[in-house]
Amino acid sequence: MPKVTRRRYLLGTVYRSDEGKILVKASSIPNLGDKVLDNKLREIGYVSNVLGPASSPFVVVKLIKEIELPEGTELYGRR
């Protein structure tokens, strides 16, 4: 698990993926446009939308390249 810092945070886990987008079950509410990193800290996309109630949000991640991520994969955000 990568180290969490002031700028890097645990975004959540992959819930579902489809055609260039990933739906993430969020553990924190990100800012729109925050960069999204995989568990090897490679940039894979950015936050394009936040859905649902603040107590249980989902985040839509727009991928910058096609990548296969299994459900449950932890993703990180960077401000």
PDB file of N, CA, C and O in Angstrom, chain B, residues numbered from 101:
ATOM      1  N   MET B 101       0.842  -1.174   0.000  1.00  0.00           N
ATOM      2  CA  MET B 101       0.000   0.000   0.000  1.00  0.00           C
ATOM      3  C   MET B 101       0.890   1.240   0.000  1.00  0.00           C
ATOM      4  O   MET B 101       1.743   1.391   0.874  1.00  0.00           O
ATOM      5  N   PRO B 102       0.697   2.124  -0.971  1.00  0.00           N
ATOM      6  CA  PRO B 102       1.488   3.362  -1.018  1.00  0.00           C
ATOM      7  C   PRO B 102       1.195   4.274   0.163  1.00  0.00           C
ATOM      8  O   PRO B 102       0.112   4.245   0.747  1.00  0.00           O
ATOM      9  N   LYS B 103       2.181   5.073   0.492  1.00  0.00           N
ATOM     10  CA  LYS B 103       2.061   6.008   1.610  1.00  0.00           C
ATOM     11  C   LYS B 103       1.104   7.146   1.252  1.00  0.00           C
ATOM     12  O   LYS B 103       1.165   7.694   0.152  1.00  0.00           O
ATOM     13  N   VAL B 104       0.225   7.495   2.186  1.00  0.00           N
ATOM     14  CA  VAL B 104      -0.702   8.600   2.005  1.00  0.00           C
ATOM     15  C   VAL B 104      -0.033   9.862   2.539  1.00  0.00           C
ATOM     16  O   VAL B 104       0.547   9.852   3.625  1.00  0.00           O
ATOM     17  N   THR B 105      -0.116  10.960   1.766  1.00  0.00           N
ATOM     18  CA  THR B 105       0.492  12.226   2.169  1.00  0.00           C
ATOM     19  C   THR B 105      -0.574  13.320   2.149  1.00  0.00           C
ATOM     20  O   THR B 105      -1.751  13.037   1.923  1.00  0.00           O
ATOM     21  N   ARG B 106      -0.167  14.561   2.383  1.00  0.00           N
ATOM     22  CA  ARG B 106      -1.133  15.667   2.346  1.00  0.00           C
ATOM     23  C   ARG B 106      -1.756  15.823   0.968  1.00  0.00           C
ATOM     24  O   ARG B 106      -2.937  16.149   0.857  1.00  0.00           O
ATOM     25  N   ARG B 107      -0.988  15.598  -0.065  1.00  0.00           N
ATOM     26  CA  ARG B 107      -1.501  15.762  -1.431  1.00  0.00           C
ATOM     27  C   ARG B 107      -2.061  14.462  -2.003  1.00  0.00           C
ATOM     28  O   ARG B 107      -2.921  14.498  -2.883  1.00  0.00           O
ATOM     29  N   ARG B 108      -1.587  13.321  -1.519  1.00  0.00           N
ATOM     30  CA  ARG B 108      -2.038  12.024  -2.026  1.00  0.00           C
ATOM     31  C   ARG B 108      -2.918  11.370  -0.967  1.00  0.00           C
ATOM     32  O   ARG B 108      -2.561  11.343   0.211  1.00  0.00           O
ATOM     33  N   TYR B 109      -4.054  10.850  -1.378  1.00  0.00           N
ATOM     34  CA  TYR B 109      -5.009  10.265  -0.433  1.00  0.00           C
ATOM     35  C   TYR B 109      -5.646   9.021  -1.058  1.00  0.00           C
ATOM     36  O   TYR B 109      -5.659   8.861  -2.278  1.00  0.00           O
ATOM     37  N   LEU B 110      -6.172   8.152  -0.204  1.00  0.00           N
ATOM     38  CA  LEU B 110      -6.889   6.983  -0.675  1.00  0.00           C
ATOM     39  C   LEU B 110      -8.236   7.446  -1.209  1.00  0.00           C
ATOM     40  O   LEU B 110      -9.059   7.970  -0.458  1.00  0.00           O
ATOM     41  N   LEU B 111      -8.460   7.254  -2.496  1.00  0.00           N
ATOM     42  CA  LEU B 111      -9.715   7.665  -3.117  1.00  0.00           C
ATOM     43  C   LEU B 111     -10.811   6.649  -2.824  1.00  0.00           C
ATOM     44  O   LEU B 111     -11.920   7.020  -2.441  1.00  0.00           O
ATOM     45  N   GLY B 112     -10.504   5.373  -3.003  1.00  0.00           N
ATOM     46  CA  GLY B 112     -11.482   4.317  -2.763  1.00  0.00           C
ATOM     47  C   GLY B 112     -11.141   3.088  -3.570  1.00  0.00           C
ATOM     48  O   GLY B 112      -9.995   2.903  -3.979  1.00  0.00           O
ATOM     49  N   THR B 113     -12.152   2.229  -3.805  1.00  0.00           N
ATOM     50  CA  THR B 113     -11.931   0.983  -4.527  1.00  0.00           C
ATOM     51  C   THR B 113     -12.799   0.935  -5.778  1.00  0.00           C
ATOM     52  O   THR B 113     -13.895   1.495  -5.822  1.00  0.00           O
ATOM     53  N   VAL B 114     -12.279   0.249  -6.791  1.00  0.00           N
ATOM     54  CA  VAL B 114     -13.000   0.101  -8.052  1.00  0.00           C
ATOM     55  C   VAL B 114     -14.286  -0.684  -7.791  1.00  0.00           C
ATOM     56  O   VAL B 114     -14.258  -1.766  -7.206  1.00  0.00           O
ATOM     57  N   TYR B 115     -15.409  -0.123  -8.233  1.00  0.00           N
ATOM     58  CA  TYR B 115     -16.712  -0.765  -8.090  1.00  0.00           C
ATOM     59  C   TYR B 115     -17.131  -1.392  -9.421  1.00  0.00           C
ATOM     60  O   TYR B 115     -17.648  -2.509  -9.461  1.00  0.00           O
ATOM     61  N   ARG B 116     -16.898  -0.656 -10.507  1.00  0.00           N
ATOM     62  CA  ARG B 116     -17.257  -1.121 -11.844  1.00  0.00           C
ATOM     63  C   ARG B 116     -16.480  -0.308 -12.877  1.00  0.00           C
ATOM     64  O   ARG B 116     -16.118   0.840 -12.621  1.00  0.00           O
ATOM     65  N   SER B 117     -16.226  -0.900 -14.039  1.00  0.00           N
ATOM     66  CA  SER B 117     -15.562  -0.149 -15.108  1.00  0.00           C
ATOM     67  C   SER B 117     -16.283  -0.397 -16.425  1.00  0.00           C
ATOM     68  O   SER B 117     -16.846  -1.467 -16.652  1.00  0.00           O
ATOM     69  N   ASP B 118     -16.253   0.629 -17.299  1.00  0.00           N
ATOM     70  CA  ASP B 118     -16.954   0.521 -18.573  1.00  0.00           C
ATOM     71  C   ASP B 118     -16.471   1.598 -19.536  1.00  0.00           C
ATOM     72  O   ASP B 118     -16.566   2.786 -19.230  1.00  0.00           O
ATOM     73  N   GLU B 119     -15.958   1.203 -20.685  1.00  0.00           N
ATOM     74  CA  GLU B 119     -15.611   2.078 -21.801  1.00  0.00           C
ATOM     75  C   GLU B 119     -14.965   3.400 -21.415  1.00  0.00           C
ATOM     76  O   GLU B 119     -15.554   4.463 -21.612  1.00  0.00           O
ATOM     77  N   GLY B 120     -13.782   3.338 -20.880  1.00  0.00           N
ATOM     78  CA  GLY B 120     -13.019   4.549 -20.594  1.00  0.00           C
ATOM     79  C   GLY B 120     -13.363   5.255 -19.299  1.00  0.00           C
ATOM     80  O   GLY B 120     -12.851   6.340 -19.020  1.00  0.00           O
ATOM     81  N   LYS B 121     -14.233   4.639 -18.503  1.00  0.00           N
ATOM     82  CA  LYS B 121     -14.603   5.225 -17.215  1.00  0.00           C
ATOM     83  C   LYS B 121     -14.594   4.150 -16.142  1.00  0.00           C
ATOM     84  O   LYS B 121     -14.814   2.971 -16.420  1.00  0.00           O
ATOM     85  N   ILE B 122     -14.337   4.577 -14.911  1.00  0.00           N
ATOM     86  CA  ILE B 122     -14.373   3.675 -13.765  1.00  0.00           C
ATOM     87  C   ILE B 122     -15.271   4.306 -12.706  1.00  0.00           C
ATOM     88  O   ILE B 122     -15.195   5.508 -12.451  1.00  0.00           O
ATOM     89  N   LEU B 123     -16.117   3.490 -12.097  1.00  0.00           N
ATOM     90  CA  LEU B 123     -16.924   3.933 -10.973  1.00  0.00           C
ATOM     91  C   LEU B 123     -16.238   3.449  -9.706  1.00  0.00           C
ATOM     92  O   LEU B 123     -15.984   2.256  -9.542  1.00  0.00           O
ATOM     93  N   VAL B 124     -15.940   4.387  -8.810  1.00  0.00           N
ATOM     94  CA  VAL B 124     -15.178   4.086  -7.595  1.00  0.00           C
ATOM     95  C   VAL B 124     -16.066   4.303  -6.373  1.00  0.00           C
ATOM     96  O   VAL B 124     -16.711   5.344  -6.244  1.00  0.00           O
ATOM     97  N   LYS B 125     -16.097   3.315  -5.474  1.00  0.00           N
ATOM     98  CA  LYS B 125     -16.746   3.477  -4.176  1.00  0.00           C
ATOM     99  C   LYS B 125     -15.763   4.268  -3.330  1.00  0.00           C
ATOM    100  O   LYS B 125     -14.746   3.737  -2.883  1.00  0.00           O
ATOM    101  N   ALA B 126     -16.071   5.542  -3.111  1.00  0.00           N
ATOM    102  CA  ALA B 126     -15.105   6.465  -2.512  1.00  0.00           C
ATOM    103  C   ALA B 126     -15.044   6.341  -0.994  1.00  0.00           C
ATOM    104  O   ALA B 126     -16.052   6.106  -0.328  1.00  0.00           O
ATOM    105  N   SER B 127     -13.833   6.504  -0.467  1.00  0.00           N
ATOM    106  CA  SER B 127     -13.644   6.557   0.982  1.00  0.00           C
ATOM    107  C   SER B 127     -13.483   8.001   1.442  1.00  0.00           C
ATOM    108  O   SER B 127     -13.473   8.275   2.642  1.00  0.00           O
ATOM    109  N   SER B 128     -13.358   8.927   0.487  1.00  0.00           N
ATOM    110  CA  SER B 128     -13.308  10.357   0.782  1.00  0.00           C
ATOM    111  C   SER B 128     -13.855  11.098  -0.435  1.00  0.00           C
ATOM    112  O   SER B 128     -13.882  10.553  -1.539  1.00  0.00           O
ATOM    113  N   ILE B 129     -14.286  12.328  -0.232  1.00  0.00           N
ATOM    114  CA  ILE B 129     -14.847  13.097  -1.340  1.00  0.00           C
ATOM    115  C   ILE B 129     -13.725  13.914  -1.990  1.00  0.00           C
ATOM    116  O   ILE B 129     -13.129  14.779  -1.347  1.00  0.00           O
ATOM    117  N   PRO B 130     -13.441  13.637  -3.264  1.00  0.00           N
ATOM    118  CA  PRO B 130     -12.364  14.350  -3.952  1.00  0.00           C
ATOM    119  C   PRO B 130     -12.864  15.647  -4.575  1.00  0.00           C
ATOM    120  O   PRO B 130     -14.062  15.929  -4.580  1.00  0.00           O
ATOM    121  N   ASN B 131     -11.940  16.419  -5.092  1.00  0.00           N
ATOM    122  CA  ASN B 131     -12.271  17.598  -5.890  1.00  0.00           C
ATOM    123  C   ASN B 131     -12.381  17.173  -7.348  1.00  0.00           C
ATOM    124  O   ASN B 131     -11.656  16.283  -7.793  1.00  0.00           O
ATOM    125  N   LEU B 132     -13.278  17.801  -8.088  1.00  0.00           N
ATOM    126  CA  LEU B 132     -13.346  17.531  -9.518  1.00  0.00           C
ATOM    127  C   LEU B 132     -12.003  17.894 -10.152  1.00  0.00           C
ATOM    128  O   LEU B 132     -11.427  18.937  -9.846  1.00  0.00           O
ATOM    129  N   GLY B 133     -11.520  17.040 -11.023  1.00  0.00           N
ATOM    130  CA  GLY B 133     -10.247  17.288 -11.691  1.00  0.00           C
ATOM    131  C   GLY B 133      -9.035  16.700 -10.987  1.00  0.00           C
ATOM    132  O   GLY B 133      -7.941  16.694 -11.553  1.00  0.00           O
ATOM    133  N   ASP B 134      -9.208  16.197  -9.743  1.00  0.00           N
ATOM    134  CA  ASP B 134      -8.073  15.558  -9.065  1.00  0.00           C
ATOM    135  C   ASP B 134      -7.557  14.406  -9.915  1.00  0.00           C
ATOM    136  O   ASP B 134      -8.343  13.695 -10.540  1.00  0.00           O
ATOM    137  N   LYS B 135      -6.250  14.220  -9.941  1.00  0.00           N
ATOM    138  CA  LYS B 135      -5.646  13.113 -10.673  1.00  0.00           C
ATOM    139  C   LYS B 135      -5.897  11.822  -9.908  1.00  0.00           C
ATOM    140  O   LYS B 135      -5.973  11.825  -8.679  1.00  0.00           O
ATOM    141  N   VAL B 136      -6.026  10.718 -10.642  1.00  0.00           N
ATOM    142  CA  VAL B 136      -6.265   9.407 -10.043  1.00  0.00           C
ATOM    143  C   VAL B 136      -5.083   8.509 -10.376  1.00  0.00           C
ATOM    144  O   VAL B 136      -4.634   8.450 -11.520  1.00  0.00           O
ATOM    145  N   LEU B 137      -4.582   7.808  -9.352  1.00  0.00           N
ATOM    146  CA  LEU B 137      -3.407   6.957  -9.469  1.00  0.00           C
ATOM    147  C   LEU B 137      -3.763   5.521  -9.139  1.00  0.00           C
ATOM    148  O   LEU B 137      -4.638   5.267  -8.311  1.00  0.00           O
ATOM    149  N   ASP B 138      -3.077   4.567  -9.797  1.00  0.00           N
ATOM    150  CA  ASP B 138      -3.277   3.163  -9.444  1.00  0.00           C
ATOM    151  C   ASP B 138      -2.414   2.817  -8.230  1.00  0.00           C
ATOM    152  O   ASP B 138      -1.768   3.694  -7.656  1.00  0.00           O
ATOM    153  N   ASN B 139      -2.403   1.545  -7.839  1.00  0.00           N
ATOM    154  CA  ASN B 139      -1.658   1.152  -6.635  1.00  0.00           C
ATOM    155  C   ASN B 139      -0.141   1.181  -6.824  1.00  0.00           C
ATOM    156  O   ASN B 139       0.603   0.981  -5.863  1.00  0.00           O
ATOM    157  N   LYS B 140       0.330   1.429  -8.059  1.00  0.00           N
ATOM    158  CA  LYS B 140       1.763   1.628  -8.307  1.00  0.00           C
ATOM    159  C   LYS B 140       2.072   3.108  -8.512  1.00  0.00           C
ATOM    160  O   LYS B 140       3.163   3.478  -8.945  1.00  0.00           O
ATOM    161  N   LEU B 141       1.081   3.948  -8.189  1.00  0.00           N
ATOM    162  CA  LEU B 141       1.172   5.412  -8.254  1.00  0.00           C
ATOM    163  C   LEU B 141       1.390   5.942  -9.664  1.00  0.00           C
ATOM    164  O   LEU B 141       2.009   6.988  -9.853  1.00  0.00           O
ATOM    165  N   ARG B 142       0.876   5.212 -10.656  1.00  0.00           N
ATOM    166  CA  ARG B 142       0.878   5.689 -12.043  1.00  0.00           C
ATOM    167  C   ARG B 142      -0.432   6.422 -12.285  1.00  0.00           C
ATOM    168  O   ARG B 142      -1.496   5.951 -11.882  1.00  0.00           O
ATOM    169  N   GLU B 143      -0.356   7.565 -12.937  1.00  0.00           N
ATOM    170  CA  GLU B 143      -1.563   8.330 -13.236  1.00  0.00           C
ATOM    171  C   GLU B 143      -2.391   7.588 -14.282  1.00  0.00           C
ATOM    172  O   GLU B 143      -1.889   7.239 -15.350  1.00  0.00           O
ATOM    173  N   ILE B 144      -3.671   7.349 -13.963  1.00  0.00           N
ATOM    174  CA  ILE B 144      -4.536   6.614 -14.887  1.00  0.00           C
ATOM    175  C   ILE B 144      -5.733   7.443 -15.357  1.00  0.00           C
ATOM    176  O   ILE B 144      -6.392   7.067 -16.326  1.00  0.00           O
ATOM    177  N   GLY B 145      -6.024   8.560 -14.692  1.00  0.00           N
ATOM    178  CA  GLY B 145      -7.173   9.356 -15.083  1.00  0.00           C
ATOM    179  C   GLY B 145      -7.401  10.519 -14.139  1.00  0.00           C
ATOM    180  O   GLY B 145      -6.508  10.923 -13.394  1.00  0.00           O
ATOM    181  N   TYR B 146      -8.627  11.053 -14.187  1.00  0.00           N
ATOM    182  CA  TYR B 146      -8.979  12.179 -13.323  1.00  0.00           C
ATOM    183  C   TYR B 146     -10.441  12.068 -12.896  1.00  0.00           C
ATOM    184  O   TYR B 146     -11.241  11.401 -13.552  1.00  0.00           O
ATOM    185  N   VAL B 147     -10.779  12.728 -11.791  1.00  0.00           N
ATOM    186  CA  VAL B 147     -12.141  12.717 -11.264  1.00  0.00           C
ATOM    187  C   VAL B 147     -13.007  13.598 -12.157  1.00  0.00           C
ATOM    188  O   VAL B 147     -12.749  14.793 -12.301  1.00  0.00           O
ATOM    189  N   SER B 148     -14.046  12.995 -12.762  1.00  0.00           N
ATOM    190  CA  SER B 148     -14.924  13.763 -13.636  1.00  0.00           C
ATOM    191  C   SER B 148     -16.291  14.034 -13.017  1.00  0.00           C
ATOM    192  O   SER B 148     -17.001  14.934 -13.466  1.00  0.00           O
ATOM    193  N   ASN B 149     -16.672  13.267 -11.987  1.00  0.00           N
ATOM    194  CA  ASN B 149     -17.963  13.484 -11.346  1.00  0.00           C
ATOM    195  C   ASN B 149     -17.996  12.804  -9.986  1.00  0.00           C
ATOM    196  O   ASN B 149     -17.293  11.819  -9.758  1.00  0.00           O
ATOM    197  N   VAL B 150     -18.814  13.333  -9.087  1.00  0.00           N
ATOM    198  CA  VAL B 150     -19.048  12.731  -7.774  1.00  0.00           C
ATOM    199  C   VAL B 150     -20.549  12.527  -7.663  1.00  0.00           C
ATOM    200  O   VAL B 150     -21.327  13.445  -7.921  1.00  0.00           O
ATOM    201  N   LEU B 151     -20.962  11.306  -7.273  1.00  0.00           N
ATOM    202  CA  LEU B 151     -22.372  10.937  -7.231  1.00  0.00           C
ATOM    203  C   LEU B 151     -22.763  10.437  -5.844  1.00  0.00           C
ATOM    204  O   LEU B 151     -21.925   9.957  -5.081  1.00  0.00           O
ATOM    205  N   GLY B 152     -24.043  10.558  -5.537  1.00  0.00           N
ATOM    206  CA  GLY B 152     -24.568   9.980  -4.310  1.00  0.00           C
ATOM    207  C   GLY B 152     -24.430  10.892  -3.111  1.00  0.00           C
ATOM    208  O   GLY B 152     -23.929  12.011  -3.221  1.00  0.00           O
ATOM    209  N   PRO B 153     -24.883  10.401  -1.950  1.00  0.00           N
ATOM    210  CA  PRO B 153     -24.817  11.208  -0.732  1.00  0.00           C
ATOM    211  C   PRO B 153     -23.388  11.317  -0.199  1.00  0.00           C
ATOM    212  O   PRO B 153     -22.546  10.462  -0.475  1.00  0.00           O
ATOM    213  N   ALA B 154     -23.128  12.362   0.557  1.00  0.00           N
ATOM    214  CA  ALA B 154     -21.787  12.577   1.117  1.00  0.00           C
ATOM    215  C   ALA B 154     -21.369  11.439   2.045  1.00  0.00           C
ATOM    216  O   ALA B 154     -20.176  11.186   2.211  1.00  0.00           O
ATOM    217  N   SER B 155     -22.326  10.757   2.644  1.00  0.00           N
ATOM    218  CA  SER B 155     -22.002   9.663   3.565  1.00  0.00           C
ATOM    219  C   SER B 155     -21.568   8.391   2.837  1.00  0.00           C
ATOM    220  O   SER B 155     -20.952   7.515   3.445  1.00  0.00           O
ATOM    221  N   SER B 156     -21.880   8.277   1.548  1.00  0.00           N
ATOM    222  CA  SER B 156     -21.530   7.087   0.779  1.00  0.00           C
ATOM    223  C   SER B 156     -21.360   7.444  -0.699  1.00  0.00           C
ATOM    224  O   SER B 156     -22.138   6.994  -1.540  1.00  0.00           O
ATOM    225  N   PRO B 157     -20.335   8.260  -1.019  1.00  0.00           N
ATOM    226  CA  PRO B 157     -20.195   8.755  -2.393  1.00  0.00           C
ATOM    227  C   PRO B 157     -19.576   7.744  -3.361  1.00  0.00           C
ATOM    228  O   PRO B 157     -18.853   6.826  -2.971  1.00  0.00           O
ATOM    229  N   PHE B 158     -19.890   7.954  -4.623  1.00  0.00           N
ATOM    230  CA  PHE B 158     -19.232   7.260  -5.722  1.00  0.00           C
ATOM    231  C   PHE B 158     -18.561   8.317  -6.577  1.00  0.00           C
ATOM    232  O   PHE B 158     -19.032   9.450  -6.669  1.00  0.00           O
ATOM    233  N   VAL B 159     -17.458   7.936  -7.201  1.00  0.00           N
ATOM    234  CA  VAL B 159     -16.694   8.861  -8.026  1.00  0.00           C
ATOM    235  C   VAL B 159     -16.559   8.264  -9.420  1.00  0.00           C
ATOM    236  O   VAL B 159     -16.245   7.083  -9.572  1.00  0.00           O
ATOM    237  N   VAL B 160     -16.796   9.083 -10.430  1.00  0.00           N
ATOM    238  CA  VAL B 160     -16.574   8.671 -11.818  1.00  0.00           C
ATOM    239  C   VAL B 160     -15.179   9.145 -12.215  1.00  0.00           C
ATOM    240  O   VAL B 160     -14.859  10.330 -12.124  1.00  0.00           O
ATOM    241  N   VAL B 161     -14.357   8.196 -12.658  1.00  0.00           N
ATOM    242  CA  VAL B 161     -12.993   8.496 -13.100  1.00  0.00           C
ATOM    243  C   VAL B 161     -12.936   8.334 -14.605  1.00  0.00           C
ATOM    244  O   VAL B 161     -13.264   7.271 -15.132  1.00  0.00           O
ATOM    245  N   LYS B 162     -12.522   9.383 -15.300  1.00  0.00           N
ATOM    246  CA  LYS B 162     -12.312   9.334 -16.752  1.00  0.00           C
ATOM    247  C   LYS B 162     -10.868   8.898 -16.976  1.00  0.00           C
ATOM    248  O   LYS B 162      -9.936   9.564 -16.525  1.00  0.00           O
ATOM    249  N   LEU B 163     -10.688   7.777 -17.673  1.00  0.00           N
ATOM    250  CA  LEU B 163      -9.346   7.233 -17.901  1.00  0.00           C
ATOM    251  C   LEU B 163      -8.629   8.005 -19.003  1.00  0.00           C
ATOM    252  O   LEU B 163      -9.248   8.459 -19.965  1.00  0.00           O
ATOM    253  N   ILE B 164      -7.307   8.144 -18.845  1.00  0.00           N
ATOM    254  CA  ILE B 164      -6.514   8.793 -19.889  1.00  0.00           C
ATOM    255  C   ILE B 164      -5.976   7.767 -20.882  1.00  0.00           C
ATOM    256  O   ILE B 164      -5.505   8.134 -21.958  1.00  0.00           O
ATOM    257  N   LYS B 165      -6.045   6.476 -20.524  1.00  0.00           N
ATOM    258  CA  LYS B 165      -5.718   5.391 -21.446  1.00  0.00           C
ATOM    259  C   LYS B 165      -6.480   4.155 -20.986  1.00  0.00           C
ATOM    260  O   LYS B 165      -6.839   4.039 -19.814  1.00  0.00           O
ATOM    261  N   GLU B 166      -6.720   3.244 -21.900  1.00  0.00           N
ATOM    262  CA  GLU B 166      -7.449   2.028 -21.562  1.00  0.00           C
ATOM    263  C   GLU B 166      -6.603   1.173 -20.619  1.00  0.00           C
ATOM    264  O   GLU B 166      -5.431   0.905 -20.882  1.00  0.00           O
ATOM    265  N   ILE B 167      -7.217   0.757 -19.528  1.00  0.00           N
ATOM    266  CA  ILE B 167      -6.532  -0.077 -18.542  1.00  0.00           C
ATOM    267  C   ILE B 167      -7.578  -0.966 -17.880  1.00  0.00           C
ATOM    268  O   ILE B 167      -8.707  -0.538 -17.640  1.00  0.00           O
ATOM    269  N   GLU B 168      -7.198  -2.196 -17.589  1.00  0.00           N
ATOM    270  CA  GLU B 168      -8.093  -3.138 -16.922  1.00  0.00           C
ATOM    271  C   GLU B 168      -7.784  -3.128 -15.426  1.00  0.00           C
ATOM    272  O   GLU B 168      -6.660  -3.419 -15.019  1.00  0.00           O
ATOM    273  N   LEU B 169      -8.773  -2.797 -14.621  1.00  0.00           N
ATOM    274  CA  LEU B 169      -8.617  -2.804 -13.170  1.00  0.00           C
ATOM    275  C   LEU B 169      -9.731  -3.664 -12.574  1.00  0.00           C
ATOM    276  O   LEU B 169     -10.908  -3.357 -12.760  1.00  0.00           O
ATOM    277  N   PRO B 170      -9.380  -4.727 -11.866  1.00  0.00           N
ATOM    278  CA  PRO B 170     -10.417  -5.574 -11.287  1.00  0.00           C
ATOM    279  C   PRO B 170     -11.168  -4.862 -10.154  1.00  0.00           C
ATOM    280  O   PRO B 170     -10.645  -3.945  -9.520  1.00  0.00           O
ATOM    281  N   GLU B 171     -12.394  -5.303  -9.920  1.00  0.00           N
ATOM    282  CA  GLU B 171     -13.173  -4.744  -8.812  1.00  0.00           C
ATOM    283  C   GLU B 171     -12.401  -4.933  -7.519  1.00  0.00           C
ATOM    284  O   GLU B 171     -11.755  -5.960  -7.309  1.00  0.00           O
ATOM    285  N   GLY B 172     -12.478  -3.928  -6.654  1.00  0.00           N
ATOM    286  CA  GLY B 172     -11.791  -3.993  -5.365  1.00  0.00           C
ATOM    287  C   GLY B 172     -10.391  -3.392  -5.368  1.00  0.00           C
ATOM    288  O   GLY B 172      -9.787  -3.247  -4.305  1.00  0.00           O
ATOM    289  N   THR B 173      -9.864  -3.040  -6.529  1.00  0.00           N
ATOM    290  CA  THR B 173      -8.532  -2.430  -6.623  1.00  0.00           C
ATOM    291  C   THR B 173      -8.549  -1.053  -5.958  1.00  0.00           C
ATOM    292  O   THR B 173      -9.424  -0.237  -6.247  1.00  0.00           O
ATOM    293  N   GLU B 174      -7.594  -0.791  -5.075  1.00  0.00           N
ATOM    294  CA  GLU B 174      -7.505   0.525  -4.428  1.00  0.00           C
ATOM    295  C   GLU B 174      -6.934   1.546  -5.391  1.00  0.00           C
ATOM    296  O   GLU B 174      -5.972   1.282  -6.112  1.00  0.00           O
ATOM    297  N   LEU B 175      -7.550   2.723  -5.385  1.00  0.00           N
ATOM    298  CA  LEU B 175      -7.076   3.842  -6.198  1.00  0.00           C
ATOM    299  C   LEU B 175      -6.796   5.024  -5.285  1.00  0.00           C
ATOM    300  O   LEU B 175      -7.386   5.156  -4.212  1.00  0.00           O
ATOM    301  N   TYR B 176      -5.885   5.881  -5.732  1.00  0.00           N
ATOM    302  CA  TYR B 176      -5.466   7.048  -4.938  1.00  0.00           C
ATOM    303  C   TYR B 176      -5.723   8.320  -5.718  1.00  0.00           C
ATOM    304  O   TYR B 176      -5.717   8.318  -6.949  1.00  0.00           O
ATOM    305  N   GLY B 177      -5.944   9.386  -5.009  1.00  0.00           N
ATOM    306  CA  GLY B 177      -6.123  10.692  -5.621  1.00  0.00           C
ATOM    307  C   GLY B 177      -4.952  11.590  -5.289  1.00  0.00           C
ATOM    308  O   GLY B 177      -4.267  11.408  -4.283  1.00  0.00           O
ATOM    309  N   ARG B 178      -4.736  12.576  -6.167  1.00  0.00           N
ATOM    310  CA  ARG B 178      -3.685  13.559  -5.921  1.00  0.00           C
ATOM    311  C   ARG B 178      -4.234  14.931  -6.276  1.00  0.00           C
ATOM    312  O   ARG B 178      -4.756  15.147  -7.370  1.00  0.00           O
ATOM    313  N   ARG B 179      -4.109  15.843  -5.341  1.00  0.00           N
ATOM    314  CA  ARG B 179      -4.613  17.208  -5.537  1.00  0.00           C
ATOM    315  C   ARG B 179      -3.636  18.034  -6.342  1.00  0.00           C
ATOM    316  O   ARG B 179      -3.892  19.209  -6.606  1.00  0.00           O
TER     317      ARG B 179
END
